[in-house]
Amino acid sequence: MASSRKSPKNSTLLARATAAVKRHVQRGDHLVAGLSGGIDSVVLLDLLCRASRGSGFTLSAVHVNHQINPSANAWAKFCRALCRDHAIPLTVKKVEVKKGDSLEAAARAARYAVYAGVKCAAIALAHNQDDQVETLLLQLLRGSGVKGASAMPEFRIEKPVLLRPLLDVPRSEIAAYARARKLEWIEDDSNADTAFDRNFLRHRLLPVIAERYPAYRQTLSRASRHFAEAAELLDACAVADAGDTEDTLDLARLDGLSAARVKNALRHFLSQHGVLMPNARRIDEFARQLMRADATANLRLKAGGHDLRSYAGRLHVVPASRKAVPSLECVPWRGEQRLLLAPFDGMLVMTPKRGKGISLAKIAGKKLMVRERQGGERLRLDASRPSRTLKNLWQEACTPQWLRDGSPLLFAGNDLVYVAGLGVDAAFRAGAGEAGVEPAWHPNPR
């Protein structure tokens, strides 16, 4: 366990870590340290403990047990003992790591999913200057673009919010601090396995680079920051070219742009929607098709578990796993405020309202059922006009086909009362002051 023996008060590493924390953490904030039990995270925890004294922020830790290494439970036990000695609250989370092409990437995804669920001002991670350099080289060797080669930021505001106080500190300084403080840590035997790309760089390639370029850490870290600045400029260019792409991408805004700017706008759009970035060849092909498409085109492109689909001149991101609703028996509604509709992959929420939504009096005593569209249904949204087919109403509302297929319909007997995405039939609307329920369709997020 960590020694209680104090390092000199003017410790350079402590001062640098404290300064990094003060730049981003305010009095009253709660900081959570990501604790693996390895030397980097143990040093970070020790530094944060010292920095928290009189600083006004509170500190706890989280340990993610990936259940991969046979010693994983022993590591969790070590972290519990370490935090108990420091009087720091610790949360231990077990995760299931999905098997795939990259065990490292899958473990990272599982770990960051845990971090995203932790309530705090920020998760403090022990990434250091060597990690920064290794990440840059790995991305370059994989053919990543400017964004992929960008530096890890000291502070990341996207969820989970991340703080990296040791990002400009070489691993050698961290090891020296651990020895001076007589800290104890665990050694992950997989860190020596050069079958992993990062370990190959760390143990085989970087020592050779250091022989000729001893300052490579500083210079490559600087290059990574340059990439980050370039990526920021490219994002600004994408926003200027494509506008707000939070929901959809307006294809008309791509008219007249060069192929490079179209690809940049497309990458930004995909990134905004959390789509796994396709390789350069597919991005080239996507851009080529987008540049040739007009407002009437119905494109369907596959990208990272999603479909990119165009409708009415706008590009949408649609989960590829979302299938057309299968034929199903009617689902009864018995007055529940929340009706889970598994075949539609969502929930229908009925909120009691006065003078809004469906009139309770007009559906009283009737058999209420939810089912899928079968064709030919009609709805009267305007009391002064005749009913119209759902197809016409959806076309007028510019609703894409894939959203129509997933919309539940509520019937009272043989009468269509409500269609998700369109509204309540005029004949069944609650009048002023009348008791009613306001329906709202909530498809499951992807």
SULCORSUL-V948947 format. One record per residue. N is the residue number from 1. SS is DSSP state (H for helix, E for strand, - for the rest). PHI is phi in radians with two decimals (* if undefined). Layout:
n & ss & phi
N & SS & PHI
N & SS & PHI
This chain:
n & ss & phi
1 & - & *
2 & - & -1.16
3 & - & -1.30
4 & - & -1.50
5 & - & -1.15
6 & - & -1.49
7 & - & -1.39
8 & - & -0.98
9 & - & -1.11
10 & - & -1.64
11 & - & -0.88
12 & H & -1.07
13 & H & -1.14
14 & H & -1.08
15 & H & -1.11
16 & H & -1.19
17 & H & -1.16
18 & H & -1.09
19 & H & -1.09
20 & H & -1.12
21 & H & -1.15
22 & H & -1.11
23 & H & -1.18
24 & H & -2.24
25 & - & -1.96
26 & - & -1.80
27 & - & -1.07
28 & - & 1.61
29 & - & -1.28
30 & E & -1.97
31 & E & -1.93
32 & E & -2.09
33 & E & -1.56
34 & E & -1.35
35 & - & -2.03
36 & - & -1.60
37 & - & 1.79
38 & - & -1.31
39 & H & -1.06
40 & H & -1.10
41 & H & -1.26
42 & H & -1.16
43 & H & -1.11
44 & H & -1.03
45 & H & -1.07
46 & H & -1.09
47 & H & -1.13
48 & H & -1.18
49 & H & -1.04
50 & H & -1.23
51 & H & -1.21
52 & H & -1.33
53 & - & -1.18
54 & - & 1.35
55 & - & -1.54
56 & - & 1.65
57 & - & -1.88
58 & E & -1.73
59 & E & -2.37
60 & E & -2.47
61 & E & -2.43
62 & E & -2.35
63 & E & -2.07
64 & E & -1.79
65 & E & -1.62
66 & - & -1.36
67 & - & 1.02
68 & - & -1.74
69 & - & -1.36
70 & - & -1.01
71 & - & -1.62
72 & H & -1.00
73 & H & -1.19
74 & H & -1.16
75 & H & -1.13
76 & H & -1.10
77 & H & -1.11
78 & H & -1.04
79 & H & -1.11
80 & H & -1.10
81 & H & -1.15
82 & H & -1.07
83 & H & -1.21
84 & H & -1.13
85 & H & -1.13
86 & H & -1.57
87 & - & 1.00
88 & - & -1.96
89 & E & -1.07
90 & E & -2.25
91 & E & -1.95
92 & E & -1.94
93 & E & -2.11
94 & E & -1.59
95 & - & -2.28
96 & - & -1.76
97 & - & -1.58
98 & - & -1.25
99 & - & -1.36
100 & - & -2.89
101 & - & -1.16
102 & - & -2.22
103 & H & -1.13
104 & H & -1.07
105 & H & -1.16
106 & H & -1.15
107 & H & -1.14
108 & H & -1.10
109 & H & -1.07
110 & H & -1.14
111 & H & -1.16
112 & H & -1.23
113 & H & -1.13
114 & H & -1.15
115 & H & -1.02
116 & H & -1.12
117 & - & -1.63
118 & - & -1.53
119 & - & -1.50
120 & - & -2.95
121 & - & -1.25
122 & E & -2.92
123 & E & -1.69
124 & E & -1.58
125 & - & -2.04
126 & - & -1.71
127 & - & -1.02
128 & - & -2.17
129 & H & -1.11
130 & H & -1.13
131 & H & -1.06
132 & H & -1.06
133 & H & -1.14
134 & H & -1.07
135 & H & -1.11
136 & H & -1.04
137 & H & -1.12
138 & H & -1.06
139 & H & -1.15
140 & H & -1.13
141 & H & -1.20
142 & - & -1.58
143 & - & 1.38
144 & - & -1.18
145 & - & -1.50
146 & - & -1.05
147 & - & -1.14
148 & - & -1.12
149 & - & -1.54
150 & - & -1.20
151 & - & -1.17
152 & - & -1.13
153 & - & -1.40
154 & - & -1.10
155 & E & -2.35
156 & E & -2.02
157 & - & -1.56
158 & - & -1.19
159 & - & -1.31
160 & - & -1.29
161 & - & -1.21
162 & E & -2.12
163 & E & -2.17
164 & - & -2.14
165 & - & -1.18
166 & - & -1.85
167 & - & -1.11
168 & - & -1.73
169 & - & -1.84
170 & - & -1.18
171 & H & -1.05
172 & H & -1.11
173 & H & -1.19
174 & H & -1.13
175 & H & -1.13
176 & H & -1.11
177 & H & -1.10
178 & H & -1.07
179 & H & -1.18
180 & H & -1.13
181 & - & -1.53
182 & - & 0.96
183 & - & -1.38
184 & - & -2.03
185 & - & -2.63
186 & - & -1.87
187 & - & -1.86
188 & - & -1.49
189 & H & -1.11
190 & H & -1.23
191 & H & -1.16
192 & H & -1.69
193 & - & -1.44
194 & - & -1.35
195 & - & -1.19
196 & - & -1.45
197 & H & -0.97
198 & H & -1.10
199 & H & -1.16
200 & H & -1.08
201 & H & -1.07
202 & H & -1.14
203 & H & -1.73
204 & H & -1.97
205 & H & -1.55
206 & H & -1.12
207 & H & -1.05
208 & H & -1.21
209 & H & -1.06
210 & H & -1.11
211 & H & -1.10
212 & H & -1.70
213 & - & -2.21
214 & - & -1.09
215 & - & -1.70
216 & H & -1.07
217 & H & -1.07
218 & H & -1.15
219 & H & -1.22
220 & H & -1.27
221 & H & -1.11
222 & H & -1.12
223 & H & -1.06
224 & H & -1.11
225 & H & -1.17
226 & H & -1.10
227 & H & -1.07
228 & H & -1.09
229 & H & -1.15
230 & H & -1.13
231 & H & -1.11
232 & H & -1.11
233 & H & -1.15
234 & H & -1.14
235 & H & -1.11
236 & H & -1.10
237 & H & -1.12
238 & H & -1.10
239 & H & -1.13
240 & H & -1.13
241 & H & -1.36
242 & H & -1.83
243 & - & 1.29
244 & - & -1.30
245 & - & -1.93
246 & - & -1.07
247 & - & -1.80
248 & - & -2.44
249 & E & -1.90
250 & E & -1.33
251 & H & -1.16
252 & H & -1.10
253 & H & -1.28
254 & H & -1.51
255 & - & -1.03
256 & - & 1.47
257 & - & -1.39
258 & - & -1.22
259 & H & -1.02
260 & H & -1.09
261 & H & -1.30
262 & H & -1.12
263 & H & -1.12
264 & H & -1.13
265 & H & -1.13
266 & H & -1.14
267 & H & -1.06
268 & H & -1.09
269 & H & -1.07
270 & H & -1.12
271 & H & -1.09
272 & H & -1.07
273 & - & -1.78
274 & - & 1.18
275 & - & -1.50
276 & - & -1.03
277 & - & -1.17
278 & - & -1.17
279 & - & -1.27
280 & H & -1.05
281 & H & -1.10
282 & H & -1.25
283 & H & -1.07
284 & H & -1.03
285 & H & -1.18
286 & H & -1.01
287 & H & -1.10
288 & H & -1.06
289 & H & -1.21
290 & H & -1.12
291 & H & -1.23
292 & H & -1.62
293 & - & -1.37
294 & - & -2.03
295 & - & -1.12
296 & - & -1.61
297 & - & -1.21
298 & - & -2.09
299 & - & -1.43
300 & E & -2.48
301 & E & -2.12
302 & E & -1.75
303 & E & -2.63
304 & - & 0.89
305 & - & 1.38
306 & E & -2.26
307 & E & -1.87
308 & E & -1.71
309 & E & -2.22
310 & E & -1.74
311 & E & -2.69
312 & - & 0.91
313 & - & 1.38
314 & E & -2.26
315 & E & -1.72
316 & E & -1.98
317 & E & -1.80
318 & E & -2.17
319 & E & -1.00
320 & - & -1.13
321 & - & -1.37
322 & - & -1.31
323 & - & -1.78
324 & - & -1.05
325 & - & -1.11
326 & - & -1.27
327 & - & -1.07
328 & - & -2.56
329 & - & -1.21
330 & - & -1.11
331 & E & -1.74
332 & E & -1.28
333 & - & -1.97
334 & - & -1.97
335 & - & 1.68
336 & - & -1.12
337 & - & -1.33
338 & E & -2.25
339 & E & -1.98
340 & E & -1.33
341 & E & -2.03
342 & H & -1.00
343 & H & -1.09
344 & H & -1.63
345 & - & 1.05
346 & E & -3.08
347 & E & -2.37
348 & E & -1.74
349 & E & -1.82
350 & E & -1.94
351 & E & -1.76
352 & E & -1.05
353 & E & -2.50
354 & E & -1.67
355 & - & 1.27
356 & - & -2.41
357 & - & 1.31
358 & E & -1.56
359 & E & -1.21
360 & H & -1.16
361 & H & -1.15
362 & H & -1.35
363 & H & -1.93
364 & - & -1.06
365 & - & 1.36
366 & - & -1.72
367 & - & -1.37
368 & E & -1.81
369 & E & -2.38
370 & E & -1.94
371 & E & -2.59
372 & - & -1.46
373 & - & -1.26
374 & - & -2.02
375 & - & 1.91
376 & - & 1.58
377 & - & -1.12
378 & E & -2.25
379 & E & -2.44
380 & - & -1.95
381 & - & -1.49
382 & - & -1.92
383 & - & -1.08
384 & - & -1.58
385 & - & -2.24
386 & - & -1.24
387 & - & -1.18
388 & E & -2.34
389 & E & -1.21
390 & H & -1.07
391 & H & -1.03
392 & H & -1.13
393 & H & -1.12
394 & H & -1.20
395 & H & -1.11
396 & H & -1.14
397 & - & -1.49
398 & - & 0.96
399 & - & -1.56
400 & - & -1.07
401 & H & -1.03
402 & H & -1.19
403 & H & -1.44
404 & H & -1.11
405 & H & -1.10
406 & - & -1.72
407 & - & -1.64
408 & - & -1.33
409 & E & -2.05
410 & E & -1.83
411 & E & -2.01
412 & E & -1.97
413 & - & 1.15
414 & - & -1.70
415 & E & -1.65
416 & E & -1.36
417 & E & -1.76
418 & E & -2.62
419 & E & -2.22
420 & - & -1.03
421 & - & 1.61
422 & - & -2.04
423 & E & 2.39
424 & E & -1.70
425 & - & -1.08
426 & H & -1.00
427 & H & -1.22
428 & H & -2.01
429 & E & -1.30
430 & - & -1.25
431 & - & -1.44
432 & - & -1.01
433 & - & 1.34
434 & - & -1.45
435 & E & -1.18
436 & E & -2.61
437 & E & -2.28
438 & E & -1.74
439 & E & -1.39
440 & E & -2.53
441 & E & -1.65
442 & E & -2.15
443 & E & -1.15
444 & - & -1.12
445 & - & -1.19
446 & - & -2.05
